[in-house]
Every structure is written in C-alpha cells, then in structure tokens.
Amino acid sequence: MNCPKCGTAELKAITIDGVEVDQCATCSGLWFDRRELGDLLNRNTQRVGEILGGEDEQGKDYYRGKCPRDGQDMLRVRSSRNRDVTLDACHVCQGIWLDGGEFERIKKVRPKISLGDLV
C-alpha cells in the first residue's frame, strides 16, 4: 500500500501489542484498518514508541488523499468531542489515516483516551 499523503512512499507494517498498523517512512503518517485505532487506544498500551513522532508537512494536513486500501477519496472528519483531532477516513473500508504527529498529540493531550472520546 502507498501513503495517501506522499502518494508513492510504501507503508511499512508495524505490530504493537498484537495490533498491526502501517506507517509511512517519509511522513510518519499512520494507516489503521477498521477497528485497529480503537483497539490500540483502548488497550492504553505504553509500547507506542515506534509510531510516535513525525510532523504534519506544511500543506499536506489539508490534503485528504486516497485510501491506500481501495483508492477511494477519503473524508476529513473532525471530532465533535475533541476539536484538536481530525481524521482522514475511508467511507468504504472504514480505515483511518492519521498524519505524522497526530497519534502522539492524541496520546499526550489525553493519555487514557478511548476511541469513544475521539469521535
């Protein structure tokens, strides 16, 4: 799968506490297949060092890109409960993309956050 923000960079699979996520080596963005983000956040795992870091590249935060799984245009979804959280979501496969640094911001602001508190 290719990164929806960089376009050509290939996503690398990383397994954290039994949850496999895909990360872009170029922009540090993260792809979560259906339920993976919720599974990881609800576990309150401390083993997330591999997927922390990265920064939103200027101008790419507003570019929603195409789903790396099925090529559909992704939707920008802003949380009604936490206005600092904006996700890129695929309406077909229900995967979620977080730009580089977004996962770290979520965990720092609310370290014990559950998926229900995000969306």
N, CA, C and O atoms as a printed pandas DataFrame, in Angstrom:
     atom_number atom_name residue_name chain_id  residue_number  x_coord  y_coord  z_coord
0              1         N          MET        A               1    0.841   -1.177    0.000
1              2        CA          MET        A               1    0.000    0.000    0.000
2              3         C          MET        A               1    0.884    1.236    0.000
3              4         O          MET        A               1    1.951    1.258    0.613
4              5         N          ASN        A               2    0.419    2.264   -0.699
5              6        CA          ASN        A               2    1.149    3.527   -0.749
6              7         C          ASN        A               2    0.523    4.569    0.173
7              8         O          ASN        A               2   -0.677    4.536    0.446
8              9         N          CYS        A               3    1.345    5.481    0.641
9             10        CA          CYS        A               3    0.924    6.557    1.536
10            11         C          CYS        A               3   -0.091    7.468    0.834
11            12         O          CYS        A               3    0.154    7.897   -0.293
12            13         N          PRO        A               4   -1.228    7.770    1.480
13            14        CA          PRO        A               4   -2.211    8.639    0.859
14            15         C          PRO        A               4   -1.775   10.105    0.814
15            16         O          PRO        A               4   -2.349   10.886    0.056
16            17         N          LYS        A               5   -0.783   10.491    1.600
17            18        CA          LYS        A               5   -0.316   11.879    1.600
18            19         C          LYS        A               5    0.894   12.059    0.680
19            20         O          LYS        A               5    0.948   13.015   -0.093
20            21         N          CYS        A               6    1.854   11.153    0.762
21            22        CA          CYS        A               6    3.050   11.247   -0.082
22            23         C          CYS        A               6    2.788   10.714   -1.488
23            24         O          CYS        A               6    3.412   11.149   -2.455
24            25         N          GLY        A               7    1.865    9.774   -1.587
25            26        CA          GLY        A               7    1.496    9.232   -2.889
26            27         C          GLY        A               7    2.287    8.030   -3.341
27            28         O          GLY        A               7    1.699    7.049   -3.795
28            29         N          THR        A               8    3.604    8.072   -3.233
29            30        CA          THR        A               8    4.406    6.975   -3.762
30            31         C          THR        A               8    5.154    6.189   -2.689
31            32         O          THR        A               8    5.600    5.071   -2.947
32            33         N          ALA        A               9    5.301    6.754   -1.488
33            34        CA          ALA        A               9    6.020    6.047   -0.429
34            35         C          ALA        A               9    5.203    4.838    0.022
35            36         O          ALA        A               9    3.992    4.933    0.222
36            37         N          GLU        A              10    5.874    3.716    0.175
37            38        CA          GLU        A              10    5.186    2.497    0.592
38            39         C          GLU        A              10    5.046    2.465    2.111
39            40         O          GLU        A              10    5.964    2.853    2.834
40            41         N          LEU        A              11    3.898    2.003    2.587
41            42        CA          LEU        A              11    3.646    1.888    4.014
42            43         C          LEU        A              11    4.270    0.602    4.546
43            44         O          LEU        A              11    4.217   -0.442    3.896
44            45         N          LYS        A              12    4.860    0.693    5.734
45            46        CA          LYS        A              12    5.523   -0.454    6.361
46            47         C          LYS        A              12    4.678   -0.925    7.543
47            48         O          LYS        A              12    4.270   -0.115    8.375
48            49         N          ALA        A              13    4.416   -2.225    7.620
49            50        CA          ALA        A              13    3.619   -2.793    8.702
50            51         C          ALA        A              13    4.438   -2.860    9.990
51            52         O          ALA        A              13    5.596   -3.277    9.989
52            53         N          ILE        A              14    3.807   -2.438   11.090
53            54        CA          ILE        A              14    4.396   -2.495   12.421
54            55         C          ILE        A              14    3.358   -3.127   13.338
55            56         O          ILE        A              14    2.187   -2.753   13.286
56            57         N          THR        A              15    3.763   -4.078   14.177
57            58        CA          THR        A              15    2.836   -4.710   15.108
58            59         C          THR        A              15    3.129   -4.229   16.518
59            60         O          THR        A              15    4.258   -4.324   17.001
60            61         N          ILE        A              16    2.079   -3.703   17.182
61            62        CA          ILE        A              16    2.202   -3.198   18.542
62            63         C          ILE        A              16    1.122   -3.865   19.386
63            64         O          ILE        A              16   -0.072   -3.690   19.142
64            65         N          ASP        A              17    1.554   -4.621   20.367
65            66        CA          ASP        A              17    0.617   -5.347   21.237
66            67         C          ASP        A              17   -0.434   -6.101   20.442
67            68         O          ASP        A              17   -1.613   -6.094   20.799
68            69         N          GLY        A              18   -0.015   -6.742   19.379
69            70        CA          GLY        A              18   -0.915   -7.555   18.576
70            71         C          GLY        A              18   -1.739   -6.792   17.555
71            72         O          GLY        A              18   -2.526   -7.396   16.826
72            73         N          VAL        A              19   -1.573   -5.468   17.486
73            74        CA          VAL        A              19   -2.307   -4.655   16.513
74            75         C          VAL        A              19   -1.336   -4.235   15.422
75            76         O          VAL        A              19   -0.317   -3.602   15.700
76            77         N          GLU        A              20   -1.652   -4.588   14.175
77            78        CA          GLU        A              20   -0.787   -4.223   13.058
78            79         C          GLU        A              20   -1.259   -2.909   12.444
79            80         O          GLU        A              20   -2.406   -2.784   12.017
80            81         N          VAL        A              21   -0.356   -1.934   12.408
81            82        CA          VAL        A              21   -0.640   -0.654   11.763
82            83         C          VAL        A              21    0.392   -0.459   10.664
83            84         O          VAL        A              21    1.417   -1.140   10.640
84            85         N          ASP        A              22    0.126    0.456    9.769
85            86        CA          ASP        A              22    1.035    0.718    8.651
86            87         C          ASP        A              22    1.513    2.154    8.738
87            88         O          ASP        A              22    0.717    3.073    8.933
88            89         N          GLN        A              23    2.832    2.344    8.589
89            90        CA          GLN        A              23    3.426    3.665    8.740
90            91         C          GLN        A              23    4.223    4.045    7.503
91            92         O          GLN        A              23    4.872    3.205    6.879
92            93         N          CYS        A              24    4.163    5.327    7.162
93            94        CA          CYS        A              24    4.952    5.865    6.056
94            95         C          CYS        A              24    6.319    6.292    6.584
95            96         O          CYS        A              24    6.404    7.063    7.540
96            97         N          ALA        A              25    7.381    5.797    5.967
97            98        CA          ALA        A              25    8.737    6.152    6.390
98            99         C          ALA        A              25    9.072    7.596    6.033
99           100         O          ALA        A              25    9.973    8.185    6.631
100          101         N          THR        A              26    8.366    8.168    5.076
101          102        CA          THR        A              26    8.655    9.531    4.642
102          103         C          THR        A              26    8.001   10.577    5.541
103          104         O          THR        A              26    8.682   11.487    6.016
104          105         N          CYS        A              27    6.690   10.466    5.785
105          106        CA          CYS        A              27    5.971   11.495    6.547
106          107         C          CYS        A              27    5.545   11.043    7.940
107          108         O          CYS        A              27    4.996   11.842    8.699
108          109         N          SER        A              28    5.783    9.782    8.293
109          110        CA          SER        A              28    5.410    9.186    9.578
110          111         C          SER        A              28    3.906    9.087    9.795
111          112         O          SER        A              28    3.460    8.866   10.921
112          113         N          GLY        A              29    3.122    9.247    8.738
113          114        CA          GLY        A              29    1.685    9.060    8.842
114          115         C          GLY        A              29    1.361    7.608    9.135
115          116         O          GLY        A              29    2.171    6.717    8.881
116          117         N          LEU        A              30    0.152    7.372    9.679
117          118        CA          LEU        A              30   -0.244    6.038   10.107
118          119         C          LEU        A              30   -1.570    5.633    9.498
119          120         O          LEU        A              30   -2.522    6.415    9.481
120          121         N          TRP        A              31   -1.630    4.400    8.995
121          122        CA          TRP        A              31   -2.869    3.842    8.471
122          123         C          TRP        A              31   -3.354    2.758    9.420
123          124         O          TRP        A              31   -2.608    1.846    9.777
124          125         N          PHE        A              32   -4.623    2.872    9.824
125          126        CA          PHE        A              32   -5.263    1.889   10.677
126          127         C          PHE        A              32   -6.427    1.282    9.907
127          128         O          PHE        A              32   -7.346    1.994    9.502
128          129         N          ASP        A              33   -6.392   -0.032    9.703
129          130        CA          ASP        A              33   -7.542   -0.705    9.113
130          131         C          ASP        A              33   -8.689   -0.622   10.121
131          132         O          ASP        A              33   -8.500   -0.232   11.273
132          133         N          ARG        A              34   -9.860   -0.991    9.664
133          134        CA          ARG        A              34  -11.060   -0.930   10.500
134          135         C          ARG        A              34  -10.793   -1.527   11.890
135          136         O          ARG        A              34  -10.283   -2.642   12.005
136          137         N          ARG        A              35  -11.131   -0.797   12.910
137          138        CA          ARG        A              35  -11.038   -1.167   14.326
138          139         C          ARG        A              35   -9.628   -1.136   14.912
139          140         O          ARG        A              35   -9.497   -1.225   16.133
140          141         N          GLU        A              36   -8.576   -1.017   14.121
141          142        CA          GLU        A              36   -7.218   -1.058   14.667
142          143         C          GLU        A              36   -6.920    0.132   15.580
143          144         O          GLU        A              36   -6.322   -0.048   16.641
144          145         N          LEU        A              37   -7.325    1.346   15.186
145          146        CA          LEU        A              37   -7.058    2.514   16.020
146          147         C          LEU        A              37   -7.774    2.373   17.358
147          148         O          LEU        A              37   -7.181    2.623   18.408
148          149         N          GLY        A              38   -9.027    1.978   17.328
149          150        CA          GLY        A              38   -9.778    1.775   18.567
150          151         C          GLY        A              38   -9.154    0.710   19.436
151          152         O          GLY        A              38   -9.052    0.880   20.651
152          153         N          ASP        A              39   -8.730   -0.398   18.825
153          154        CA          ASP        A              39   -8.084   -1.471   19.583
154          155         C          ASP        A              39   -6.828   -0.964   20.282
155          156         O          ASP        A              39   -6.607   -1.253   21.458
156          157         N          LEU        A              40   -6.022   -0.221   19.569
157          158        CA          LEU        A              40   -4.764    0.267   20.132
158          159         C          LEU        A              40   -5.009    1.299   21.228
159          160         O          LEU        A              40   -4.377    1.231   22.282
160          161         N          LEU        A              41   -5.907    2.249   21.004
161          162        CA          LEU        A              41   -6.187    3.266   22.013
162          163         C          LEU        A              41   -6.861    2.676   23.241
163          164         O          LEU        A              41   -6.567    3.085   24.364
164          165         N          ASN        A              42   -7.748    1.735   23.046
165          166        CA          ASN        A              42   -8.463    1.148   24.177
166          167         C          ASN        A              42   -7.583    0.249   25.033
167          168         O          ASN        A              42   -7.926   -0.038   26.179
168          169         N          ARG        A              43   -6.460   -0.197   24.498
169          170        CA          ARG        A              43   -5.539   -1.035   25.284
170          171         C          ARG        A              43   -4.672   -0.185   26.211
171          172         O          ARG        A              43   -4.042   -0.713   27.127
172          173         N          ASN        A              44   -4.638    1.125   25.977
173          174        CA          ASN        A              44   -3.782    2.026   26.754
174          175         C          ASN        A              44   -2.338    1.527   26.781
175          176         O          ASN        A              44   -1.654    1.639   27.798
176          177         N          THR        A              45   -1.894    0.989   25.682
177          178        CA          THR        A              45   -0.544    0.448   25.604
178          179         C          THR        A              45    0.496    1.553   25.776
179          180         O          THR        A              45    0.293    2.693   25.359
180          181         N          GLN        A              46    1.584    1.194   26.385
181          182        CA          GLN        A              46    2.707    2.125   26.530
182          183         C          GLN        A              46    3.773    1.853   25.466
183          184         O          GLN        A              46    4.752    2.594   25.367
184          185         N          ARG        A              47    3.588    0.805   24.679
185          186        CA          ARG        A              47    4.564    0.412   23.666
186          187         C          ARG        A              47    4.267    1.069   22.316
187          188         O          ARG        A              47    4.150    0.372   21.308
188          189         N          VAL        A              48    4.146    2.376   22.282
189          190        CA          VAL        A              48    3.813    3.060   21.034
190          191         C          VAL        A              48    4.982    3.885   20.497
191          192         O          VAL        A              48    4.811    4.672   19.566
192          193         N          GLY        A              49    6.158    3.710   21.076
193          194        CA          GLY        A              49    7.316    4.496   20.668
194          195         C          GLY        A              49    7.594    4.464   19.172
195          196         O          GLY        A              49    8.022    5.463   18.595
196          197         N          GLU        A              50    7.349    3.308   18.538
197          198        CA          GLU        A              50    7.621    3.169   17.108
198          199         C          GLU        A              50    6.741    4.048   16.236
199          200         O          GLU        A              50    7.140    4.408   15.128
200          201         N          ILE        A              51    5.545    4.403   16.712
201          202        CA          ILE        A              51    4.634    5.167   15.871
202          203         C          ILE        A              51    4.452    6.604   16.343
203          204         O          ILE        A              51    3.614    7.334   15.812
204          205         N          LEU        A              52    5.239    7.014   17.345
205          206        CA          LEU        A              52    5.197    8.399   17.777
206          207         C          LEU        A              52    6.121    9.224   16.900
207          208         O          LEU        A              52    6.988    8.684   16.213
208          209         N          GLY        A              53    5.934   10.508   16.928
209          210        CA          GLY        A              53    6.800   11.402   16.183
210          211         C          GLY        A              53    6.250   11.750   14.828
211          212         O          GLY        A              53    5.151   11.343   14.451
212          213         N          GLY        A              54    7.032   12.509   14.108
213          214        CA          GLY        A              54    6.605   12.998   12.814
214          215         C          GLY        A              54    5.895   14.328   12.974
215          216         O          GLY        A              54    5.462   14.690   14.068
216          217         N          GLU        A              55    5.783   15.033   11.895
217          218        CA          GLU        A              55    5.098   16.319   11.891
218          219         C          GLU        A              55    4.252   16.403   10.647
219          220         O          GLU        A              55    4.564   15.800    9.620
220          221         N          ASP        A              56    3.174   17.160   10.752
221          222        CA          ASP        A              56    2.370   17.418    9.568
222          223         C          ASP        A              56    3.209   18.229    8.596
223          224         O          ASP        A              56    3.726   19.289    8.949
224          225         N          GLU        A              57    3.343   17.737    7.388
225          226        CA          GLU        A              57    4.062   18.516    6.391
226          227         C          GLU        A              57    3.191   19.683    5.978
227          228         O          GLU        A              57    1.987   19.531    5.771
228          229         N          GLN        A              58    3.798   20.837    5.859
229          230        CA          GLN        A              58    3.037   22.030    5.529
230          231         C          GLN        A              58    2.235   21.813    4.248
231          232         O          GLN        A              58    2.780   21.398    3.225
232          233         N          GLY        A              59    0.964   22.094    4.316
233          234        CA          GLY        A              59    0.094   21.959    3.158
234          235         C          GLY        A              59   -0.526   20.588    3.007
235          236         O          GLY        A              59   -1.578   20.461    2.381
236          237         N          LYS        A              60    0.095   19.547    3.564
237          238        CA          LYS        A              60   -0.447   18.198    3.405
238          239         C          LYS        A              60   -1.548   17.897    4.412
239          240         O          LYS        A              60   -2.336   16.974    4.203
240          241         N          ASP        A              61   -1.616   18.664    5.509
241          242        CA          ASP        A              61   -2.650   18.430    6.502
242          243         C          ASP        A              61   -4.039   18.596    5.899
243          244         O          ASP        A              61   -4.984   17.928    6.318
244          245         N          TYR        A              62   -4.164   19.477    4.927
245          246        CA          TYR        A              62   -5.464   19.737    4.322
246          247         C          TYR        A              62   -5.718   18.891    3.085
247          248         O          TYR        A              62   -6.796   18.961    2.495
248          249         N          TYR        A              63   -4.737   18.094    2.692
249          250        CA          TYR        A              63   -4.878   17.197    1.548
250          251         C          TYR        A              63   -5.363   15.857    2.072
251          252         O          TYR        A              63   -4.671   15.216    2.863
252          253         N          ARG        A              64   -6.532   15.428    1.646
253          254        CA          ARG        A              64   -7.104   14.214    2.215
254          255         C          ARG        A              64   -6.632   12.946    1.534
255          256         O          ARG        A              64   -6.653   11.891    2.168
256          257         N          GLY        A              65   -6.217   12.985    0.312
257          258        CA          GLY        A              65   -5.667   11.822   -0.360
258          259         C          GLY        A              65   -6.671   10.720   -0.632
259          260         O          GLY        A              65   -7.870   10.869   -0.397
260          261         N          LYS        A              66   -6.155    9.617   -1.131
261          262        CA          LYS        A              66   -6.977    8.449   -1.466
262          263         C          LYS        A              66   -6.647    7.316   -0.508
263          264         O          LYS        A              66   -5.515    7.183   -0.043
264          265         N          CYS        A              67   -7.643    6.512   -0.226
265          266        CA          CYS        A              67   -7.480    5.380    0.671
266          267         C          CYS        A              67   -6.413    4.428    0.123
267          268         O          CYS        A              67   -6.492    4.021   -1.037
268          269         N          PRO        A              68   -5.412    4.065    0.941
269          270        CA          PRO        A              68   -4.378    3.147    0.461
270          271         C          PRO        A              68   -4.904    1.728    0.252
271          272         O          PRO        A              68   -4.279    0.936   -0.453
272          273         N          ARG        A              69   -6.031    1.404    0.850
273          274        CA          ARG        A              69   -6.596    0.065    0.746
274          275         C          ARG        A              69   -7.417   -0.098   -0.534
275          276         O          ARG        A              69   -7.273   -1.103   -1.231
276          277         N          ASP        A              70   -8.284    0.883   -0.858
277          278        CA          ASP        A              70   -9.184    0.699   -2.002
278          279         C          ASP        A              70   -9.219    1.866   -2.984
279          280         O          ASP        A              70   -9.984    1.827   -3.948
280          281         N          GLY        A              71   -8.405    2.909   -2.763
281          282        CA          GLY        A              71   -8.292    4.010   -3.719
282          283         C          GLY        A              71   -9.420    5.024   -3.693
283          284         O          GLY        A              71   -9.445    5.923   -4.534
284          285         N          GLN        A              72  -10.353    4.913   -2.759
285          286        CA          GLN        A              72  -11.461    5.868   -2.656
286          287         C          GLN        A              72  -10.978    7.184   -2.052
287          288         O          GLN        A              72  -10.025    7.196   -1.273
288          289         N          ASP        A              73  -11.637    8.299   -2.410
289          290        CA          ASP        A              73  -11.340    9.576   -1.766
290          291         C          ASP        A              73  -11.685    9.455   -0.286
291          292         O          ASP        A              73  -12.752    8.959    0.075
292          293         N          MET        A              74  -10.774    9.912    0.562
293          294        CA          MET        A              74  -11.038    9.853    1.993
294          295         C          MET        A              74  -11.753   11.121    2.441
295          296         O          MET        A              74  -11.679   12.161    1.787
296          297         N          LEU        A              75  -12.435   11.013    3.551
297          298        CA          LEU        A              75  -13.171   12.129    4.126
298          299         C          LEU        A              75  -12.389   12.707    5.293
299          300         O          LEU        A              75  -11.774   11.963    6.058
300          301         N          ARG        A              76  -12.407   14.036    5.438
301          302        CA          ARG        A              76  -11.795   14.687    6.602
302          303         C          ARG        A              76  -12.867   14.733    7.677
303          304         O          ARG        A              76  -13.941   15.293    7.458
304          305         N          VAL        A              77  -12.590   14.155    8.825
305          306        CA          VAL        A              77  -13.571   14.076    9.898
306          307         C          VAL        A              77  -12.994   14.745   11.140
307          308         O          VAL        A              77  -11.974   14.310   11.674
308          309         N          ARG        A              78  -13.654   15.800   11.591
309          310        CA          ARG        A              78  -13.225   16.483   12.810
310          311         C          ARG        A              78  -14.095   15.988   13.963
311          312         O          ARG        A              78  -15.322   15.957   13.865
312          313         N          SER        A              79  -13.445   15.607   15.041
313          314        CA          SER        A              79  -14.154   15.092   16.199
314          315         C          SER        A              79  -15.034   16.168   16.818
315          316         O          SER        A              79  -14.601   17.304   17.005
316          317         N          SER        A              80  -16.263   15.807   17.132
317          318        CA          SER        A              80  -17.146   16.757   17.806
318          319         C          SER        A              80  -16.831   16.822   19.303
319          320         O          SER        A              80  -17.200   17.786   19.974
320          321         N          ARG        A              81  -16.155   15.805   19.822
321          322        CA          ARG        A              81  -15.797   15.785   21.243
322          323         C          ARG        A              81  -14.438   16.382   21.522
323          324         O          ARG        A              81  -14.209   16.922   22.604
324          325         N          ASN        A              82  -13.528   16.295   20.559
325          326        CA          ASN        A              82  -12.178   16.819   20.742
326          327         C          ASN        A              82  -11.794   17.548   19.460
327          328         O          ASN        A              82  -11.362   16.911   18.499
328          329         N          ARG        A              83  -11.942   18.857   19.425
329          330        CA          ARG        A              83  -11.737   19.659   18.212
330          331         C          ARG        A              83  -10.292   19.641   17.722
331          332         O          ARG        A              83  -10.027   20.075   16.601
332          333         N          ASP        A              84   -9.354   19.152   18.528
333          334        CA          ASP        A              84   -7.954   19.072   18.102
334          335         C          ASP        A              84   -7.686   17.837   17.254
335          336         O          ASP        A              84   -6.590   17.680   16.715
336          337         N          VAL        A              85   -8.666   16.970   17.133
337          338        CA          VAL        A              85   -8.475   15.714   16.415
338          339         C          VAL        A              85   -9.207   15.762   15.075
339          340         O          VAL        A              85  -10.424   15.940   15.024
340          341         N          THR        A              86   -8.443   15.599   13.988
341          342        CA          THR        A              86   -9.011   15.487   12.650
342          343         C          THR        A              86   -8.475   14.208   12.032
343          344         O          THR        A              86   -7.264   14.003   11.953
344          345         N          LEU        A              87   -9.378   13.360   11.600
345          346        CA          LEU        A              87   -9.010   12.086   10.991
346          347         C          LEU        A              87   -9.320   12.113    9.508
347          348         O          LEU        A              87  -10.215   12.835    9.069
348          349         N          ASP        A              88   -8.591   11.338    8.743
349          350        CA          ASP        A              88   -8.943   11.073    7.348
350          351         C          ASP        A              88   -9.507    9.656    7.367
351          352         O          ASP        A              88   -8.834    8.727    7.815
352          353         N          ALA        A              89  -10.730    9.487    6.888
353          354        CA          ALA        A              89  -11.386    8.188    6.973
354          355         C          ALA        A              89  -11.915    7.763    5.613
355          356         O          ALA        A              89  -12.353    8.589    4.813
356          357         N          CYS        A              90  -11.866    6.463    5.369
357          358        CA          CYS        A              90  -12.428    5.893    4.150
358          359         C          CYS        A              90  -13.843    5.414    4.456
359          360         O          CYS        A              90  -14.047    4.609    5.365
360          361         N          HIS        A              91  -14.806    5.903    3.708
361          362        CA          HIS        A              91  -16.201    5.525    3.944
362          363         C          HIS        A              91  -16.507    4.109    3.457
363          364         O          HIS        A              91  -17.544    3.546    3.810
364          365         N          VAL        A              92  -15.618    3.531    2.652
365          366        CA          VAL        A              92  -15.851    2.190    2.126
366          367         C          VAL        A              92  -15.288    1.121    3.074
367          368         O          VAL        A              92  -16.038    0.276    3.562
368          369         N          CYS        A              93  -13.989    1.153    3.335
369          370        CA          CYS        A              93  -13.364    0.118    4.166
370          371         C          CYS        A              93  -13.287    0.499    5.639
371          372         O          CYS        A              93  -12.933   -0.330    6.477
372          373         N          GLN        A              94  -13.612    1.741    5.958
373          374        CA          GLN        A              94  -13.619    2.269    7.315
374          375         C          GLN        A              94  -12.234    2.349    7.938
375          376         O          GLN        A              94  -12.098    2.335    9.162
376          377         N          GLY        A              95  -11.201    2.434    7.098
377          378        CA          GLY        A              95   -9.852    2.652    7.588
378          379         C          GLY        A              95   -9.663    4.107    7.981
379          380         O          GLY        A              95  -10.417    4.977    7.547
380          381         N          ILE        A              96   -8.649    4.371    8.808
381          382        CA          ILE        A              96   -8.375    5.719    9.306
382          383         C          ILE        A              96   -6.917    6.067    9.079
383          384         O          ILE        A              96   -6.023    5.259    9.329
384          385         N          TRP        A              97   -6.691    7.281    8.601
385          386        CA          TRP        A              97   -5.342    7.802    8.407
386          387         C          TRP        A              97   -5.104    8.930    9.400
387          388         O          TRP        A              97   -5.935    9.826    9.547
388          389         N          LEU        A              98   -3.955    8.879   10.084
389          390        CA          LEU        A              98   -3.510    9.981   10.936
390          391         C          LEU        A              98   -2.230   10.530   10.333
391          392         O          LEU        A              98   -1.300    9.775   10.048
392          393         N          ASP        A              99   -2.178   11.842   10.137
393          394        CA          ASP        A              99   -0.959   12.464    9.634
394          395         C          ASP        A              99    0.146   12.303   10.671
395          396         O          ASP        A              99   -0.124   12.031   11.841
396          397         N          GLY        A             100    1.392   12.474   10.232
397          398        CA          GLY        A             100    2.526   12.381   11.135
398          399         C          GLY        A             100    2.330   13.287   12.339
399          400         O          GLY        A             100    1.975   14.456   12.189
400          401         N          GLY        A             101    2.557   12.755   13.525
401          402        CA          GLY        A             101    2.445   13.527   14.753
402          403         C          GLY        A             101    1.066   13.534   15.384
403          404         O          GLY        A             101    0.942   13.861   16.564
404          405         N          GLU        A             102    0.012   13.182   14.631
405          406        CA          GLU        A             102   -1.348   13.235   15.187
406          407         C          GLU        A             102   -1.569   12.200   16.292
407          408         O          GLU        A             102   -2.210   12.510   17.296
408          409         N          PHE        A             103   -1.060   10.996   16.130
409          410        CA          PHE        A             103   -1.234    9.975   17.170
410          411         C          PHE        A             103   -0.568   10.434   18.457
411          412         O          PHE        A             103   -1.127   10.265   19.541
412          413         N          GLU        A             104    0.612   11.010   18.346
413          414        CA          GLU        A             104    1.329   11.492   19.530
414          415         C          GLU        A             104    0.547   12.611   20.221
415          416         O          GLU        A             104    0.476   12.647   21.449
416          417         N          ARG        A             105   -0.040   13.528   19.438
417          418        CA          ARG        A             105   -0.843   14.607   20.028
418          419         C          ARG        A             105   -2.055   14.036   20.772
419          420         O          ARG        A             105   -2.402   14.508   21.854
420          421         N          ILE        A             106   -2.686   13.033   20.195
421          422        CA          ILE        A             106   -3.844   12.411   20.847
422          423         C          ILE        A             106   -3.424   11.815   22.189
423          424         O          ILE        A             106   -4.092   12.030   23.201
424          425         N          LYS        A             107   -2.327   11.072   22.200
425          426        CA          LYS        A             107   -1.885   10.403   23.421
426          427         C          LYS        A             107   -1.381   11.402   24.469
427          428         O          LYS        A             107   -1.574   11.173   25.663
428          429         N          LYS        A             108   -0.740   12.506   24.054
429          430        CA          LYS        A             108   -0.222   13.487   25.012
430          431         C          LYS        A             108   -1.345   14.287   25.659
431          432         O          LYS        A             108   -1.331   14.512   26.869
432          433         N          VAL        A             109   -2.303   14.712   24.870
433          434        CA          VAL        A             109   -3.388   15.527   25.390
434          435         C          VAL        A             109   -4.255   14.716   26.335
435          436         O          VAL        A             109   -4.641   15.200   27.399
436          437         N          ARG        A             110   -4.559   13.500   25.957
437          438        CA          ARG        A             110   -5.428   12.629   26.766
438          439         C          ARG        A             110   -4.815   11.235   26.799
439          440         O          ARG        A             110   -5.202   10.378   26.006
440          441         N          PRO        A             111   -3.852   10.987   27.714
441          442        CA          PRO        A             111   -3.144    9.706   27.697
442          443         C          PRO        A             111   -4.023    8.472   27.862
443          444         O          PRO        A             111   -3.644    7.397   27.397
444          445         N          LYS        A             112   -5.168    8.585   28.499
445          446        CA          LYS        A             112   -6.026    7.405   28.700
446          447         C          LYS        A             112   -7.259    7.475   27.822
447          448         O          LYS        A             112   -8.313    6.954   28.186
448          449         N          ILE        A             113   -7.138    8.112   26.677
449          450        CA          ILE        A             113   -8.271    8.317   25.780
450          451         C          ILE        A             113   -8.762    6.994   25.192
451          452         O          ILE        A             113   -7.965    6.106   24.889
452          453         N          SER        A             114  -10.047    6.875   25.039
453          454        CA          SER        A             114  -10.615    5.723   24.351
454          455         C          SER        A             114  -11.185    6.217   23.026
455          456         O          SER        A             114  -11.383    7.418   22.847
456          457         N          LEU        A             115  -11.445    5.318   22.115
457          458        CA          LEU        A             115  -11.923    5.713   20.801
458          459         C          LEU        A             115  -13.230    6.499   20.902
459          460         O          LEU        A             115  -13.448    7.426   20.122
460          461         N          GLY        A             116  -14.097    6.149   21.841
461          462        CA          GLY        A             116  -15.353    6.868   22.006
462          463         C          GLY        A             116  -15.151    8.335   22.362
463          464         O          GLY        A             116  -16.002    9.170   22.057
464          465         N          ASP        A             117  -14.037    8.654   23.001
465          466        CA          ASP        A             117  -13.744   10.050   23.334
466          467         C          ASP        A             117  -13.210   10.827   22.137
467          468         O          ASP        A             117  -13.226   12.058   22.136
468          469         N          LEU        A             118  -12.740   10.115   21.124
469          470        CA          LEU        A             118  -12.217   10.776   19.925
470          471         C          LEU        A             118  -13.334   11.192   19.001
471          472         O          LEU        A             118  -13.384   12.336   18.547
472          473         N          VAL        A             119  -14.213   10.285   18.726
473          474        CA          VAL        A             119  -15.269   10.522   17.742
474          475         C          VAL        A             119  -16.613   10.371   18.395
475          476         O          VAL        A             119  -17.641   10.531   17.737
